[in-house]
Amino acid sequence: MLGPEQQMTRFERDPERADELGAPIEDVAQEAIDATATAYTHEAGLDVAERLALELRSRGLRTDQGSLAEVASDIRSGHRVDTGRSDGSTA
């Protein structure tokens, strides 16, 4: 069981997108997270939550606002966020 300080991050396929993800949800989410973190290293003024939501949507995923805020905070803090295996691409 997770404690109150440990929120589970949830990602799911966007039902409005009919295409297949081509990889497990966690791996696709990891690519979106990595792309957002990379963008943030190049542009400190970046709205991380907005960019993460965009990266997830572009890959056919969505998440709840709590998970989005948690991951965005971790990225801004410089913490590594691991949800799955990235294929190494950030585009």
Backbone as CSV, one residue per row, in Angstrom:
resi,resn,N_x,N_y,N_z,CA_x,CA_y,CA_z,C_x,C_y,C_z
1,MET,0.834,-1.173,0.000,0.000,0.000,0.000,0.887,1.247,0.000
2,LEU,0.520,2.237,-0.775,1.272,3.473,-0.857,0.865,4.414,0.272
3,GLY,1.849,5.091,0.838,1.580,6.086,1.864,1.052,7.351,1.231
4,PRO,0.619,8.320,2.050,0.056,9.549,1.500,1.051,10.350,0.684
5,GLU,2.349,10.197,0.967,3.348,10.932,0.205,3.741,10.220,-1.087
6,GLN,3.214,9.039,-1.317,3.544,8.267,-2.510,2.307,8.088,-3.372
7,GLN,2.127,8.975,-4.307,0.977,8.895,-5.199,1.355,8.056,-6.410
8,MET,0.473,7.191,-6.827,0.736,6.374,-7.996,0.446,7.193,-9.251
9,THR,1.375,7.209,-10.165,1.191,7.919,-11.417,0.467,7.006,-12.389
10,ARG,-0.602,7.516,-12.961,-1.415,6.736,-13.884,-1.389,7.348,-15.269
11,PHE,-1.151,6.516,-16.230,-1.239,6.922,-17.622,-2.178,5.948,-18.309
12,GLU,-2.925,6.446,-19.266,-3.824,5.575,-20.014,-3.926,6.062,-21.447
13,ARG,-4.337,5.152,-22.307,-4.510,5.504,-23.708,-5.683,6.443,-23.837
14,ASP,-5.523,7.466,-24.627,-6.586,8.431,-24.874,-7.635,7.756,-25.741
15,PRO,-8.866,7.596,-25.245,-9.897,6.895,-26.023,-10.301,7.627,-27.299
16,GLU,-9.970,8.903,-27.401,-10.290,9.653,-28.618,-9.318,9.351,-29.747
17,ARG,-8.238,8.656,-29.425,-7.253,8.289,-30.440,-7.435,6.815,-30.778
18,ALA,-7.674,6.531,-32.022,-7.950,5.160,-32.442,-6.679,4.373,-32.740
19,ASP,-5.555,5.059,-32.921,-4.335,4.364,-33.306,-3.719,3.604,-32.130
20,GLU,-2.943,2.609,-32.470,-2.246,1.804,-31.475,-1.003,2.536,-31.010
21,LEU,-0.587,2.271,-29.791,0.592,2.931,-29.247,1.888,2.356,-29.786
22,GLY,1.911,1.077,-30.076,3.112,0.447,-30.608,4.097,0.013,-29.543
23,ALA,3.774,0.268,-28.273,4.632,-0.110,-27.146,3.770,-0.085,-25.893
24,PRO,4.250,-0.678,-24.816,3.488,-0.612,-23.567,3.261,0.845,-23.136
25,ILE,2.148,1.102,-22.495,1.793,2.452,-22.067,2.914,3.092,-21.252
26,GLU,3.502,2.332,-20.335,4.551,2.874,-19.476,5.760,3.334,-20.279
27,ASP,6.084,2.608,-21.339,7.233,2.977,-22.176,6.937,4.235,-22.989
28,VAL,5.727,4.338,-23.501,5.328,5.527,-24.260,5.308,6.743,-23.331
29,ALA,4.797,6.563,-22.120,4.789,7.644,-21.134,6.219,8.068,-20.800
30,GLN,7.129,7.114,-20.690,8.525,7.435,-20.391,9.128,8.307,-21.483
31,GLU,8.795,8.018,-22.725,9.299,8.842,-23.830,8.792,10.278,-23.710
32,ALA,7.515,10.446,-23.338,6.949,11.787,-23.169,7.621,12.517,-22.007
33,ILE,7.865,11.808,-20.925,8.538,12.389,-19.762,9.958,12.800,-20.119
34,ASP,10.682,11.923,-20.801,12.056,12.230,-21.200,12.114,13.432,-22.144
35,ALA,11.170,13.497,-23.071,11.133,14.635,-24.007,10.872,15.938,-23.253
36,THR,9.983,15.887,-22.273,9.676,17.078,-21.479,10.879,17.492,-20.648
37,ALA,11.530,16.537,-20.007,12.703,16.846,-19.186,13.824,17.435,-20.037
38,THR,14.021,16.906,-21.227,15.047,17.428,-22.133,14.718,18.859,-22.538
39,ALA,13.465,19.109,-22.871,13.051,20.465,-23.242,13.268,21.429,-22.081
40,TYR,12.993,20.978,-20.867,13.147,21.828,-19.695,14.617,22.196,-19.451
41,THR,15.537,21.290,-19.765,16.958,21.602,-19.578,17.416,22.697,-20.530
42,HIS,16.718,22.848,-21.645,17.081,23.861,-22.640,16.295,25.162,-22.484
43,GLU,15.196,25.107,-21.743,14.341,26.290,-21.590,13.770,26.308,-20.168
44,ALA,14.478,26.948,-19.261,14.106,26.936,-17.846,12.736,27.563,-17.581
45,GLY,12.262,28.444,-18.442,10.970,29.077,-18.260,9.804,28.247,-18.772
46,LEU,10.079,27.059,-19.223,9.059,26.180,-19.805,7.979,25.836,-18.784
47,ASP,6.723,25.864,-19.212,5.621,25.369,-18.381,5.656,23.849,-18.502
48,VAL,6.262,23.213,-17.515,6.537,21.776,-17.585,5.247,20.958,-17.655
49,ALA,4.260,21.299,-16.847,3.002,20.539,-16.858,2.321,20.636,-18.215
50,GLU,2.304,21.841,-18.794,1.683,22.026,-20.106,2.427,21.227,-21.175
51,ARG,3.754,21.274,-21.134,4.553,20.548,-22.124,4.380,19.045,-21.967
52,LEU,4.349,18.570,-20.723,4.155,17.140,-20.491,2.802,16.690,-21.020
53,ALA,1.762,17.462,-20.755,0.425,17.119,-21.263,0.442,17.054,-22.785
54,LEU,1.126,18.011,-23.417,1.245,18.029,-24.878,1.992,16.792,-25.382
55,GLU,3.103,16.468,-24.732,3.891,15.300,-25.138,3.087,14.009,-24.976
56,LEU,2.341,13.904,-23.887,1.506,12.716,-23.692,0.425,12.627,-24.764
57,ARG,-0.275,13.749,-25.004,-1.344,13.758,-26.025,-0.804,13.400,-27.396
58,SER,0.380,13.919,-27.718,0.942,13.648,-29.045,1.265,12.168,-29.231
59,ARG,1.372,11.455,-28.137,1.672,10.022,-28.182,0.437,9.167,-27.910
60,GLY,-0.724,9.815,-27.797,-1.974,9.072,-27.607,-2.260,8.695,-26.173
61,LEU,-1.650,9.407,-25.214,-1.867,9.111,-23.803,-2.503,10.295,-23.093
62,ARG,-3.023,10.017,-21.922,-3.508,11.062,-21.035,-3.271,10.598,-19.603
63,THR,-3.395,11.537,-18.668,-3.245,11.231,-17.251,-4.117,12.172,-16.455
64,ASP,-4.280,11.893,-15.193,-5.080,12.761,-14.336,-4.243,13.970,-13.902
65,GLN,-4.909,15.022,-13.439,-4.233,16.261,-13.067,-3.249,16.059,-11.918
66,GLY,-3.574,15.210,-10.978,-2.673,14.949,-9.859,-1.373,14.319,-10.313
67,SER,-1.470,13.333,-11.184,-0.263,12.677,-11.708,0.547,13.638,-12.564
68,LEU,-0.144,14.444,-13.362,0.526,15.424,-14.202,1.319,16.406,-13.339
69,ALA,0.697,16.914,-12.288,1.367,17.863,-11.390,2.543,17.213,-10.677
70,GLU,2.383,15.960,-10.260,3.451,15.249,-9.547,4.670,15.039,-10.445
71,VAL,4.446,14.569,-11.652,5.554,14.328,-12.576,6.216,15.646,-12.972
72,ALA,5.418,16.671,-13.233,5.972,17.980,-13.592,6.843,18.516,-12.459
73,SER,6.404,18.361,-11.237,7.181,18.808,-10.083,8.502,18.052,-9.988
74,ASP,8.460,16.753,-10.216,9.685,15.943,-10.184,10.665,16.389,-11.262
75,ILE,10.150,16.683,-12.443,11.017,17.139,-13.536,11.653,18.478,-13.168
76,ARG,10.854,19.407,-12.679,11.385,20.720,-12.289,12.412,20.607,-11.174
77,SER,12.267,19.616,-10.303,13.193,19.410,-9.193,14.448,18.661,-9.603
78,GLY,14.484,18.201,-10.839,15.648,17.473,-11.318,15.649,15.995,-10.971
79,HIS,14.520,15.482,-10.509,14.426,14.066,-10.170,14.155,13.235,-11.419
80,ARG,14.726,12.076,-11.455,14.478,11.141,-12.553,13.120,10.488,-12.331
81,VAL,12.287,10.522,-13.341,10.963,9.894,-13.273,11.014,8.642,-14.129
82,ASP,10.768,7.498,-13.519,10.803,6.219,-14.233,9.427,5.573,-14.238
83,THR,8.881,5.420,-15.417,7.601,4.716,-15.561,7.756,3.482,-16.425
84,GLY,8.737,3.493,-17.272,8.952,2.391,-18.196,10.302,2.552,-18.864
85,ARG,10.473,1.855,-19.954,11.720,1.928,-20.692,11.528,2.803,-21.921
86,SER,12.372,3.797,-22.050,12.335,4.646,-23.228,13.170,3.996,-24.310
87,ASP,12.780,4.206,-25.561,13.581,3.669,-26.656,14.746,4.597,-26.982
88,GLY,14.855,5.671,-26.207,15.953,6.606,-26.425,15.565,7.823,-27.232
89,SER,14.427,7.793,-27.909,13.996,8.947,-28.667,13.304,9.929,-27.746
90,THR,13.382,11.196,-28.069,12.674,12.199,-27.282,11.811,13.058,-28.177
91,ALA,11.598,12.632,-29.388,10.774,13.394,-30.318,9.424,12.765,-30.493
